[in-house]
Amino acid sequence: MRRVARTVIAMLFGVLWGLGVAALLQQFSVLPLDPLSLYGIPLAAAVLSGARAWVRRRPPASVAALVVLLSTPTWFLSLQSGVCDVVLDGERFLAETSIGDPFEVGEDDDRLEITILGPPSDAVAEAWVEIGAIPIYFGRSPIPEGEMTFIVDRESSPVGDAPGLYHIGGGIDGTCSIDGYVKVAGNPMTNPAGPAAAAAVLVGLVGAWWAGRPRPDDGPSTDGESDEERETTRGRVSTRTTSGPSFAELDLPADEPIGHTVRFVPTFEGGTHSIEEVER
């Protein structure tokens, strides 16, 4: 039971350091907080930490391959559906951006203009940023003249002024939708989110190591033997040297079958020693 509990604790610490890694990757403009990074990296970290705690040694290569598989993003290009356009700061179409080539908001820029272009209608134009596939709206408004501009102030935006790579979108509700990527320049470690993510990685790694390290009373790592069985075995076998009859004086079966083990278990009932035969 203690082994199971430590494995669960290690997995929870794995989620913590996995979230920290995902946040740092976003802060340093490597990956946005898309589902594969926000959910995949913590899941892979939990599997890695839990596997180490369970087997109490370095996880096999298959676990490392699972970590790479779950934490590798596959959506590198912008997505577009319907007939409309989204223009950033009047300079670049959102559909032209990608993770490797995002639209960059300079460190000295204090706002971002997102313009939705489409056919005039009573439909609602909207712009948003995605965090783990959950849209957080910058604004929603009707587009009767076929154009609507949302001004996102850096200080008052839903994600604050934290630097990093963001997955944003815009479009007309029920008509079209365009996704792309924006990089907000800045030093992640001067923003509270950066040190907090680094602290989460440090605490998570230390906690996962602590939960997964071998304990003095664990004994050697076993295959298929539970903690209760190992404790029972250790409790029945003594390594102390006691006085008693020699091996030659013991009346042992001559046709002892292979796999039949005789253990010397010291007992002190009447000052004699006893022999316990245990089937392995």
N, C-alpha and C positions, 0 to 999 in steps of 0.2 A: 504493500500500500504506500509506503514512504517513497518507493521508486516512482510510482504513478504520480504522486503529489508533486515530486520534484520535477517530473517531466512537464506537468501542466504549468508549474511556476516558470520553468525555463521557456515554455512556449509564449507565455504572457510577456516575459521580458523580451522575447524575440519580436513580438508585435511592436513593442515600444521602440527598440532600436531600428526595426524596419521602417516604422513611420518617420523616425528621425532621418534615416537615409533618404527616403522619398522626399522629405521636405528640403534637405540639403541639395539634392539634385535639382529640385525646382528653383531654389534660391540662387544656385549658381548657373541657372539657365541651361541645364543639361536636358531635363525632361519636365514637361508640365505635370500637374497633378491629375492626370487622366486615370481611368479605372485600372489600367494595367500597372501603373506605378503606385497609385495610392492604395490599391488593394493587393496587387500581386506581390510587391516587394515585402510588405509586412507578413503576408501569408508564407512566402518563401523563407523569410527569416524565422518565423515561428516553427516551420517544419525543420529547418536546419538546427535550431537551438533545441527543439524537442528530441530530435534524433540523437543529438550528442548526449543529452541527459539520459536517454533511455538505454543506449548501448554503452555509455560511459567511456567512449573513445571517439576518435575522429570519424565522422559520418562517412559512409561509402561514397564513391564517385557518383552513383546514381542520384543521391540527394543533392550534390553540387550541381548536377545537370538540371535537376528540377528547379533549383534556385535561378539558374540562368534562364530557363524557359519561362518561368512565371514573371520574371522581372524585365523581360525584353519587350519593348513596345512594338506594335505592328502598324499602328496608325501614324504614318509620318506625313501624310499629305492632307491638305484641307479638303473638306467635304462640302458639296454644294448640291442643292435640290431646288427645283422651281426656277422661276424667272425673276430675279432681282439682283441687286449688287450692293455690296457694303464697301464703303471707301473710308480709309483711315487718314485723318488729318488732311483730306483733300489731295493726298499724294499717291496712295497705293491701294489697290483692291485687296480686300481681305483674302479672296480666293487665291491670290498669287503667293501667299505666305505658306511656310511649312516649318517644321521643327528645326530643320537645318538652316532655314532662311526666314526668320521671323521679321515682322515689322518692329523696329526698335524705337522705344521712347527714351530719349536722352535723360541723363541724370539731372539736367537743369530744366527739363520740360515739366511743367506743373499740371498739364491736362492733356487729354486725348479726345479728339473729336471722332465720333463714329456716325457716319451718314448712311442712312438706308435709302436706296433708290428703287422705285418700283412703279407699277401702274397705279394711278390715283384710285383710291377705294376707301371704303369705311373700315377696312381691316386695320389691325393694330400692328404698328411697327415696334420692334423690340430689339434690344441688344443685351448681351449677358456674358458672364465669365463662368466657365465650368470648373467645378472642383469635384473630382471623382464622379463625373457624369451628372452632377446635380447643378442645374443652372442657377446662378445668382444674378438677378437682373440689374443692369445699369439704369434701365428705363423702359417704359412701354407707353406708346401714344398712337392715336389714329394718324393715318397718312393720307389725308384727303387730296393733297396736291402732288402726290407721288414722290415726296422727299421729306425725310425727317432726320434731324441731327441731334445726337445725344452727346453732351459734353460731360466727360468723366474727369472730375478733379482728382488729382493724385492723392491729396490728403484725405478726401472724404469718400473715396471709392470703397466698395464693399470689401476689398482686400487690403485696404490701407495703402501705405506707400512702400510696402515691402517689394524689394527688387526680385527679379526672377523671370521665368518663362511661363506665360499664361495661355491657356486655350480659351479663346473667346469666340463668340458667334453673334450673328445678327440676321434679321430677315423680317418677313411679314407673316404674322400668325396665320396658319392655315394655308399659306400660299407658297412660301419659299424659305429656305434656311441656308446660311453659309457659315462655315467654321474656318477658323484660322488661328494663327499664333502671334503673340505680341511679347516682345522682350522688354522688360522694364530695367533699365541700367541702374547700377548702384552696387555698393559693397554690402553683401549679406550680413557680415559680422557687425555692422554698425546699426542694424535693425534688430529689435528684440527677437524676431522670429528665427534669425540665424543662430545666435547662441543657445536659444531654447532647443532647436533641433539638434545641435551638437551635444548638448547636455543629455538629451533623450538617447542619442546613440551611445554615449559613454555609460550612462546608468544601465541601459538595456544590455549592453555587452557584458558589463561586470556582473549584473544580476544573472544573466544566462550562464556565464561561466561558473558563478557560485552555485547555482542550482544543479549544474551538470557535472561538477567535479566529483571524483570518487570520495566517499567517506571512509574513515578508518574502520568502521564496523561493517562496510559493505562486502569485504572480501573481494576476490577476483571477479572480473566480469564473466557472466555465465550465459549460456545459450539455452533459453527455455526454462531456467530454474527461477522460481519466484523468490522474493525476499524472505517469505515465511519458511520456504523449504531450506534456503541457505542458513537461516537463523537456527532452524531445528537441527540441521546437520552439525553446525558449529557447537551447539549446546550439548550434543551427545558425544563429541569426540574430545578427549583431553590430550594435550601434548606434554603433560608433566611426566617426569620420570619417577616411577615408584618402584619399591622393592617387591619382588614376587618371584614366582617360578620362571626358570629360563624357558626359551622357546623350545628347546629339545625335550623338556620335561612335560610339555603340554600334550594332551592326547587329542591331536587334530585328525580329522578324516584324511585318509590317504588318497581317496579319489575325489578330492575337492574339485568341483566343476569350475570352468572358466567363468569369471564374472562374479564368483561367490567370494565375498570379502569378510575377513575376520577382523574385528576391531577390538582393541583392548580398552575397556571402559572401567576405570578404577572405581570400585565401590568399597565402602568401609563398614559393611555389615558383618560383624563378628571378626573383623580384622583380616578378611580374605579378599581376594580379587575375583572378579567374574569376567567372563568372555561373552561378548554379544555378537551373534552372527547376523549380518545385515545383507539382504539381497540388494544388489545394485540394479 
